[in-house]
Each structure stands twice: as C-alpha cells, then as structure tokens.
Amino acid sequence: MVTIRPCETSDRDEVLAIVRAAFSSGGRDPQEEVDIVDATWALDATPDGLDLVAVDEARVVGYVVAGRGRLDDADALGVAPLAVAPARQRSGIGTALMTDLIARAEVRGWPLLLLLGDPGYYGRFGFEPAGGLGITYAALHGPDPHFMARRLRDYDRGVSGVFTYCWEAG
C-alpha cells in the first residue's frame, strides 16, 4: 500500500536517487532533473504540502513537486519533476502523486498548475496546452503543445503571460 505525504528533509537523498534513476533511461543524463529538485529546495520555492513523496514500507518510491514560479508579475506553480522508481513505474504511483498534488493545490487556492510534459500522459489529469489560455513558457519562445496548464477551481480567465520556473528566475 503506497502512502502519499509531504516530503521531509530526511527523504531528500532517496528522492534524488529516484529522480536520477527515473530520468536515466535511454542513455539520458538525469542531472538536469536532479538540479531542478536541488534548486527548488535551495530556493525554498515549494508551498507547504506541494512537495510530495510516495512511500511504500517506509521507502520512498515516487516524488512530485510544484514550485513557485512567475507568470509575468504573479506567482504561479510549476510542476517538475514527477518521478517514480523504475521498478515501480506503471503501477499507479505517478497517477496517485499527480492526483494528490492537484487536489492539494486546489485546496490551497492556487488557480492553475503549469508543466512541460507529454500531452498524452498529462492530458488525463485535465492538463491542456497552455498556449490556448494565453500562457507560454519563456524557454520555448512561443506556444508549444508540451507546455501545459491544469485549471483549478480558482482559475481566472484573465491570467495569462510568460511563465518562468523558480530555478530560472534571475
């Protein structure tokens, strides 16, 4: 039975190992994702309860974080990364983490979540191309179907602009 709970400082080594393993497939260098997690923690950019781990028998088996970024002049949440231990992938852990993250962000009054990811995967959670909402990602220089938004209960149609993740702000 997997439990989703907020990440604790004592979980961080396990989290980084899972992120490294999850993003190492196909000869990919996972360091960028590891650096994203480290930078988000160093910047203390995670609102309470939005830095989550999946735990099974006291072992961390999955991780997701939403960090404060900027959407023009307003705070906005950017999700990165979602990682599950390779041996536990395709078992519902990523779904459980993302579902819990969405619910927690909504309860805390955030208007939307933003992420760069696979539309086929994230679309099932209600994510849609952010360009259709007038939101772009600075690093992509324009609309891209992989940059996605999940509108939450407090979404305001007037929210638009260029998004920057917390670790990219300078």
BELBELFEN-V317302 format. One record per residue. N is the residue number from 1. RES is the residue in one letter. BURIAL is + if it has 16 or more other C-alpha atoms within 10 Angstrom, else -. Layout:
BEGIN
n->N res->RES burial->BURIAL
n->N res->RES burial->BURIAL
END
This chain:
BEGIN
n->1 res->M burial->-
n->2 res->V burial->+
n->3 res->T burial->-
n->4 res->I burial->+
n->5 res->R burial->+
n->6 res->P burial->+
n->7 res->C burial->+
n->8 res->E burial->-
n->9 res->T burial->-
n->10 res->S burial->-
n->11 res->D burial->-
n->12 res->R burial->+
n->13 res->D burial->-
n->14 res->E burial->+
n->15 res->V burial->+
n->16 res->L burial->+
n->17 res->A burial->-
n->18 res->I burial->+
n->19 res->V burial->+
n->20 res->R burial->+
n->21 res->A burial->+
n->22 res->A burial->+
n->23 res->F burial->+
n->24 res->S burial->-
n->25 res->S burial->-
n->26 res->G burial->-
n->27 res->G burial->-
n->28 res->R burial->-
n->29 res->D burial->-
n->30 res->P burial->-
n->31 res->Q burial->-
n->32 res->E burial->-
n->33 res->E burial->+
n->34 res->V burial->+
n->35 res->D burial->-
n->36 res->I burial->+
n->37 res->V burial->+
n->38 res->D burial->-
n->39 res->A burial->-
n->40 res->T burial->+
n->41 res->W burial->+
n->42 res->A burial->-
n->43 res->L burial->-
n->44 res->D burial->-
n->45 res->A burial->+
n->46 res->T burial->+
n->47 res->P burial->-
n->48 res->D burial->-
n->49 res->G burial->-
n->50 res->L burial->+
n->51 res->D burial->+
n->52 res->L burial->+
n->53 res->V burial->+
n->54 res->A burial->+
n->55 res->V burial->+
n->56 res->D burial->-
n->57 res->E burial->-
n->58 res->A burial->-
n->59 res->R burial->-
n->60 res->V burial->+
n->61 res->V burial->+
n->62 res->G burial->+
n->63 res->Y burial->+
n->64 res->V burial->+
n->65 res->V burial->+
n->66 res->A burial->+
n->67 res->G burial->+
n->68 res->R burial->+
n->69 res->G burial->+
n->70 res->R burial->+
n->71 res->L burial->+
n->72 res->D burial->-
n->73 res->D burial->-
n->74 res->A burial->-
n->75 res->D burial->-
n->76 res->A burial->+
n->77 res->L burial->+
n->78 res->G burial->+
n->79 res->V burial->+
n->80 res->A burial->+
n->81 res->P burial->+
n->82 res->L burial->+
n->83 res->A burial->+
n->84 res->V burial->+
n->85 res->A burial->+
n->86 res->P burial->+
n->87 res->A burial->-
n->88 res->R burial->-
n->89 res->Q burial->-
n->90 res->R burial->-
n->91 res->S burial->-
n->92 res->G burial->-
n->93 res->I burial->+
n->94 res->G burial->+
n->95 res->T burial->+
n->96 res->A burial->-
n->97 res->L burial->+
n->98 res->M burial->+
n->99 res->T burial->-
n->100 res->D burial->+
n->101 res->L burial->+
n->102 res->I burial->+
n->103 res->A burial->-
n->104 res->R burial->-
n->105 res->A burial->+
n->106 res->E burial->+
n->107 res->V burial->-
n->108 res->R burial->-
n->109 res->G burial->-
n->110 res->W burial->+
n->111 res->P burial->+
n->112 res->L burial->+
n->113 res->L burial->+
n->114 res->L burial->+
n->115 res->L burial->+
n->116 res->L burial->+
n->117 res->G burial->+
n->118 res->D burial->-
n->119 res->P burial->+
n->120 res->G burial->-
n->121 res->Y burial->-
n->122 res->Y burial->+
n->123 res->G burial->-
n->124 res->R burial->-
n->125 res->F burial->-
n->126 res->G burial->-
n->127 res->F burial->+
n->128 res->E burial->+
n->129 res->P burial->+
n->130 res->A burial->+
n->131 res->G burial->+
n->132 res->G burial->-
n->133 res->L burial->+
n->134 res->G burial->-
n->135 res->I burial->+
n->136 res->T burial->+
n->137 res->Y burial->+
n->138 res->A burial->-
n->139 res->A burial->-
n->140 res->L burial->-
n->141 res->H burial->-
n->142 res->G burial->-
n->143 res->P burial->+
n->144 res->D burial->-
n->145 res->P burial->-
n->146 res->H burial->+
n->147 res->F burial->+
n->148 res->M burial->+
n->149 res->A burial->+
n->150 res->R burial->+
n->151 res->R burial->+
n->152 res->L burial->+
n->153 res->R burial->-
n->154 res->D burial->-
n->155 res->Y burial->-
n->156 res->D burial->-
n->157 res->R burial->-
n->158 res->G burial->-
n->159 res->V burial->-
n->160 res->S burial->+
n->161 res->G burial->+
n->162 res->V burial->+
n->163 res->F burial->+
n->164 res->T burial->+
n->165 res->Y burial->+
n->166 res->C burial->+
n->167 res->W burial->+
n->168 res->E burial->-
n->169 res->A burial->-
n->170 res->G burial->-
END
